[in-house]
């Protein structure tokens, strides 16, 4: 079997891709935190919320499956059994998919309050239309 070689993609582009993949599954409150210069653990956090454990799973699965098509695989992942906080660690980008109450409790945006925050909106979504 021939393995597909990972495309060279910089951390910011990977973070944006992850954010868009989360939005494909209707993730809410999608933000990217730029942690460069604040920590050496990663360059970016992508944080989003799913309304239910089913949606948290769908968002996480979509991110992982779509990046896998580009030969980008997580180094580590956690939370796939409880589905209240799924973490996908791509080394330079870490995706966090939360249930609302868990996101509020851990409040990563507050903990990393010095980070530049980029809110990512779904330009295709038409929630305002009936």
Secondary structure by P-SEA (a helix, b strand, c coil): ccccccccccaaaaaaaaaaaaaaacccbbbbbbcccccccccbbbbbccccaaaaaaaaaaaaaaaaaaccccccccccccccbbbbbcccbbbbbbcaaaaaaacccccccccbbbbbbccccccccc
